[in-house]
Amino acid sequence: MVRIYQRTNKKGSIWYLDYLVEGRRVRKRVGTSRRMAELALADVRVKRERKELGFAAKDKSFPEFVREYMDYAQSNKAPKSYERDQMVFKHFSEFMRVAKLNTITPVHLETYKTRRQEQGAQPATVNRELNTVKAMLNKAVAWGYLSKSPAQTVKKLREPKRQIRFLSPHEIKTLLEQANERMRHIIVTLLYTGLRRGELIHLVWGDLDFKTKLLSVQAKQGWNPKDYEVRHIPLNDKLFRILHGQKKGESPYIFSNESGGMLNGNILSRDFRKLARRCGIKGASIHTLRHTFASYLAMNRVDLYTIQKLLGHSSVKTTEIYAHLAPDYLRSAITKLSFQQEIPNKKQIDYNPKP
C-alpha cells in the first residue's frame, strides 16, 4: 500500500504520504502542495520497486560497528585477511571521524581515495582498501544497520597495467647454481608447480602422492588456500625425483626450518631476494617464480583455462595477464574452424533471384 491523503485543520490543508515498509506503517508529512505529494508518492513507488526502502539502526555508532565487524572478521576470515582488515580500518577510521554509521556518504569515500593517493598509496593498494570498506558496508546492509551501501556508486581507480616479470633461462640457471641445496629445492618446486608462498610453506608429506605423482594443495589446521578449494598439480619428472629423493625427518613439513617447524614466509622471501641480488638479478621476488611457471606454460601454448586451474585462480580473468605471451593462441583457435563444405560454390548462388 502506497497512497497520499489530505487533512484539513485551522491552518489549512496538509498532504501526507502513507505506505508500508517491512510490515511497518510509515506516515510522512509532505506539505500543502498536492503536486509535491504526488512527486513524493512516485518517488516511494520507484524506491519500492528497486528495494531501496528499509529501516536502519539510526543509533549505531561507527566505532561500535567497526568493532563488531572486526569480531566477525576474526571469526570468519583467514588470519592474513583479518590482519589486512585491521590495517585498512585503522587508515579508514583515522580519516573518517564520523559518529554515526549512517552519516557516511559517497563523498566521504571519494575523498578517502584522494587522500590515500596523496599519502603515496598506489592505485592497487587503494582499490584493495576500497574493496575491504565496501565489504564492511555491505555487511552493514545485511545486518540491517543501513538501508543501502554508500559505496554503491564509488568506482575503483584505474590501475596501470604492468609487464609480468618472469625469469629468463639464464636467470634460472644462475639462481640454481648459486643457491644452497634447500633453496634450490624450493626454487625448483615453485618453478614446476606455481605454488604461492603460503601454499609452499604449508606443504606436508601427506600432500604428496608418489604413486599418482600428484601434489595436493589443501587446507590445514588454521590455514586455507586463497581460493579455499583443493587443487591437484601433476609432478614433473624432475621435481618428482627431487622430492622422492629428499630425506624425510621427523618434521611433517616438506620444507621446514632448522628446528623442524614451518618456514617463516617473510624470512623465505628475504633469503630469496638476497640470493637474487647476489646473482645480479633485478626485480625478482619469490612470487616471480609463480609468474615464471605460468609464463612458460603460456609460451608453450598451454590454454588459459588449464593455466587457471593449475594456479588456482577463481576467475580466468586473473589468468589473462599471461595471454600476451601466447600471441598465436587466438590465431590457432581460428585456424581450427572449417566451413568449406558448407559454403556453396559461387555458381550455385543466385544473387539476383527472379520473382
C-alpha positions in Angstrom: 0.0 0.0 0.0 1.3 3.4 -1.1 -1.0 6.4 -1.0 -1.3 10.1 -0.3 -4.1 11.7 1.7 -5.1 15.2 2.8 -6.0 16.5 6.2 -7.5 19.9 7.0 -7.0 21.9 10.2 -7.3 25.5 11.2 -4.1 26.4 9.4 -5.1 24.8 6.1 -4.8 21.6 4.2 -1.8 19.3 4.7 -0.8 16.4 2.4 0.6 13.2 3.9 2.3 10.1 2.4 1.3 6.7 3.7 3.0 3.4 2.9 4.2 0.0 4.4 7.9 -1.0 4.7 8.9 -4.4 6.1 5.4 -4.7 7.7 5.7 -1.3 9.4 3.4 1.6 8.5 5.2 4.9 7.6 3.4 8.2 7.5 5.2 11.4 6.4 4.1 15.0 6.2 4.7 16.3 2.7 3.3 19.9 2.8 0.4 21.9 1.4 1.1 21.1 -2.3 -0.8 18.2 -3.9 1.8 18.3 -6.7 4.7 17.8 -4.2 2.7 14.9 -2.6 2.3 13.2 -6.0 6.0 13.5 -6.7 6.8 12.0 -3.2 4.4 9.2 -4.0 6.1 8.4 -7.3 9.5 8.5 -5.6 8.4 6.0 -3.0 7.0 3.7 -5.6 10.3 3.7 -7.6 12.3 3.1 -4.4 10.0 0.2 -3.5 10.5 -1.4 -6.9 14.3 -1.1 -6.5 14.0 -2.4 -2.9 15.7 0.7 -1.6 13.3 1.3 1.2 14.2 -0.1 4.6 14.9 0.8 8.2 18.4 1.3 9.6 19.6 1.3 13.2 20.0 5.1 13.5 21.8 4.9 16.8 24.6 2.5 15.6 27.8 4.4 16.1 30.6 4.0 13.5 33.3 2.9 16.0 30.9 0.4 17.6 30.1 -1.1 14.2 33.8 -1.3 13.2 34.5 -3.3 16.4 31.5 -5.6 15.7 32.7 -6.1 12.1 36.2 -6.9 13.2 34.9 -9.6 15.7 33.0 -11.1 12.7 36.2 -10.9 10.5 38.3 -12.6 13.2 35.8 -15.5 13.4 35.1 -15.9 9.7 38.3 -14.9 7.8 41.8 -16.3 7.4 44.3 -14.7 9.8 46.1 -12.9 7.0 42.8 -11.4 5.7 41.9 -10.4 9.3 45.3 -8.6 9.7 44.7 -6.8 6.4 41.3 -5.7 7.5 42.8 -4.3 10.8 45.3 -2.2 8.8 42.6 -0.9 6.4 40.2 0.1 9.1 43.0 1.8 11.0 43.6 4.1 8.0 39.8 4.4 7.3 38.8 5.2 10.9 41.5 7.8 11.3 40.3 9.6 8.2 36.6 9.2 8.6 36.0 10.5 12.2 32.2 10.2 12.0 30.0 9.4 15.0 27.2 7.5 13.2 27.4 4.8 10.6 24.6 6.2 8.6 26.3 9.5 8.1 28.9 8.0 5.8 28.3 9.2 2.2 29.8 8.5 -1.2 31.6 11.9 -0.9 33.5 10.6 2.2 34.7 7.5 0.2 35.8 9.6 -2.8 37.7 11.9 -0.5 39.3 8.9 1.2 40.5 7.6 -2.2 42.1 11.0 -3.0 43.7 11.3 0.5 45.3 7.8 0.3 46.8 8.7 -3.1 48.2 11.9 -1.7 49.8 9.9 1.1 51.6 7.9 -1.6 49.4 4.8 -1.8 49.4 3.1 -5.2 46.1 2.7 -7.1 46.2 -1.1 -6.5 46.6 -0.5 -2.8 43.7 2.0 -2.7 41.5 -0.4 -4.6 42.2 -3.2 -2.2 41.4 -1.0 0.7 38.2 0.2 -1.0 37.1 -3.5 -1.5 37.5 -4.0 2.2 35.5 -1.0 3.1 32.8 -1.9 0.6 32.6 -5.4 2.1 32.1 -3.8 5.5 29.4 -1.5 4.3 27.6 -4.4 2.5 27.6 -6.3 5.8 26.1 -3.3 7.5 23.2 -3.5 5.0 22.9 -7.3 5.5 22.7 -6.8 9.3 20.1 -4.1 8.9 22.2 -1.1 10.0 21.9 0.6 6.6 19.2 0.5 4.0 21.8 0.7 1.3 25.5 1.0 1.0 27.0 4.5 0.3 29.7 2.7 -1.7 27.4 1.5 -4.5 28.3 4.4 -6.8 32.0 4.6 -5.8 34.3 3.3 -8.5 37.8 1.9 -8.3 40.8 3.7 -9.5 42.3 2.7 -12.9 45.4 0.7 -12.4 48.3 0.9 -14.8 49.0 -2.4 -16.5 52.5 -3.7 -15.8 54.6 -6.2 -17.7 54.7 -9.5 -15.9 58.2 -10.2 -14.6 59.4 -13.7 -15.2 62.8 -15.2 -15.2 64.8 -16.0 -18.3 66.5 -19.4 -18.7 69.9 -17.8 -17.9 68.5 -16.3 -14.7 67.0 -19.6 -13.6 70.3 -21.4 -14.3 72.2 -18.7 -12.3 69.9 -19.0 -9.3 70.1 -22.7 -9.2 73.9 -22.7 -9.4 74.2 -20.1 -6.6 71.5 -21.4 -4.2 72.2 -23.9 -1.4 70.5 -27.3 -1.5 67.4 -26.3 0.4 66.8 -23.1 -1.5 67.5 -24.9 -4.8 64.8 -27.5 -4.0 62.4 -24.7 -3.1 63.1 -22.8 -6.3 62.6 -26.0 -8.4 59.4 -26.8 -6.6 57.9 -23.3 -7.2 59.1 -23.3 -10.9 57.4 -26.6 -11.6 54.2 -26.1 -9.6 53.5 -22.3 -9.5 52.6 -22.5 -5.8 52.0 -19.4 -3.8 54.5 -18.7 -0.9 51.9 -19.6 1.7 51.0 -22.8 -0.1 54.6 -23.9 -0.2 55.4 -23.3 3.5 52.3 -25.3 4.5 53.1 -28.3 2.3 53.4 -31.5 4.3 54.4 -35.0 3.2 50.7 -36.1 3.2 50.1 -33.7 0.3 52.3 -35.8 -2.0 51.1 -39.0 -3.7 54.2 -40.6 -5.2 52.1 -43.4 -6.8 49.9 -41.0 -8.8 52.6 -38.3 -9.0 50.3 -35.6 -7.7 50.8 -32.7 -5.3 47.6 -31.6 -3.5 47.1 -28.0 -2.3 44.6 -28.3 0.6 43.5 -26.7 3.8 45.4 -27.3 7.1 44.6 -26.6 10.7 44.2 -22.8 10.9 45.1 -22.2 7.2 43.3 -22.3 3.9 44.4 -21.8 0.3 43.5 -18.4 -1.1 40.6 -19.8 -3.2 39.5 -22.2 -0.4 39.5 -25.1 -2.9 41.5 -28.3 -3.1 43.6 -28.5 -6.3 45.9 -31.1 -7.7 49.1 -30.5 -9.6 50.9 -33.2 -11.5 54.5 -33.7 -10.6 57.0 -33.1 -13.3 59.6 -35.9 -13.6 62.5 -33.6 -12.5 60.5 -32.4 -9.4 59.4 -36.0 -8.7 62.9 -37.2 -8.5 64.0 -34.3 -6.2 61.1 -34.7 -3.8 61.2 -38.5 -3.8 64.9 -38.5 -3.0 64.6 -35.9 -0.3 65.2 -37.2 3.2 62.2 -37.3 5.5 62.9 -36.2 9.0 60.6 -36.0 12.0 59.0 -32.8 10.6 55.7 -33.1 8.8 56.7 -30.3 6.5 58.4 -30.9 3.2 60.4 -27.7 3.6 60.9 -27.0 7.3 63.1 -24.6 9.3 66.1 -25.8 11.3 64.0 -26.9 14.3 61.6 -28.8 12.1 58.8 -26.3 12.2 57.1 -24.4 9.4 59.1 -22.0 7.4 58.6 -18.3 8.0 57.3 -16.8 4.8 58.9 -13.4 5.3 62.3 -14.9 6.0 62.0 -17.1 2.9 61.2 -14.1 0.8 64.1 -12.2 2.3 66.6 -15.0 1.7 65.4 -15.3 -1.9 65.9 -11.6 -2.5 69.4 -11.8 -1.1 70.1 -14.7 -3.5 68.7 -12.8 -6.5 70.8 -9.7 -5.6 73.9 -11.9 -5.3 73.2 -13.3 -8.7 72.8 -9.8 -10.2 69.1 -10.4 -10.9 66.9 -7.3 -10.5 63.2 -7.0 -9.8 62.7 -10.6 -8.7 60.8 -11.9 -5.7 59.7 -15.3 -4.5 56.4 -14.6 -6.3 58.3 -14.2 -9.6 58.8 -17.9 -9.6 55.0 -18.4 -9.8 54.8 -15.9 -12.7 57.7 -17.8 -14.4 55.7 -21.1 -14.1 52.6 -19.6 -15.7 54.5 -17.6 -18.3 56.4 -20.6 -19.7 53.2 -22.6 -19.8 51.6 -19.8 -21.9 54.6 -19.5 -24.2 54.4 -23.3 -24.7 50.8 -22.8 -25.9 49.0 -24.2 -22.9 45.5 -22.9 -22.9 44.5 -20.3 -20.3 41.8 -22.5 -18.7 44.4 -25.1 -17.9 46.8 -22.5 -16.5 43.9 -21.1 -14.4 43.3 -24.5 -12.8 47.0 -25.1 -12.1 47.4 -21.7 -10.5 44.2 -21.9 -8.5 42.7 -18.7 -9.9 39.0 -18.3 -9.1 38.5 -16.5 -12.4 40.2 -16.8 -15.8 40.2 -13.0 -15.9 43.1 -13.1 -13.5 44.9 -15.6 -15.7 44.6 -13.4 -18.7 47.6 -11.4 -17.7 49.6 -14.1 -19.3 47.6 -14.1 -22.6 50.0 -11.8 -24.3 52.8 -14.4 -24.0 50.9 -16.7 -26.3 50.3 -14.4 -29.3 49.3 -17.3 -31.5 46.6 -18.8 -29.3 43.8 -16.7 -31.0 45.1 -17.4 -34.5 45.5 -21.1 -33.8 41.9 -21.2 -32.5 40.6 -19.6 -35.6 42.5 -21.9 -37.9 40.7 -24.9 -36.4 37.4 -23.6 -37.9 36.4 -25.1 -41.3 33.2 -24.3 -43.1 34.4 -25.1 -46.5 31.9 -27.9 -47.0 29.0 -25.7 -46.0 29.9 -22.8 -48.3 28.3 -23.4 -51.8 30.2 -22.7 -55.0 29.8 -19.2 -56.4 28.0 -20.5 -59.4 25.4 -22.1 -57.1 24.5 -18.8 -55.6 21.8 -16.7 -57.3 22.4 -13.1 -56.1 19.6 -11.8 -58.2 16.8 -14.3 -58.0 13.8 -13.6 -60.3 10.4 -13.3 -58.8 
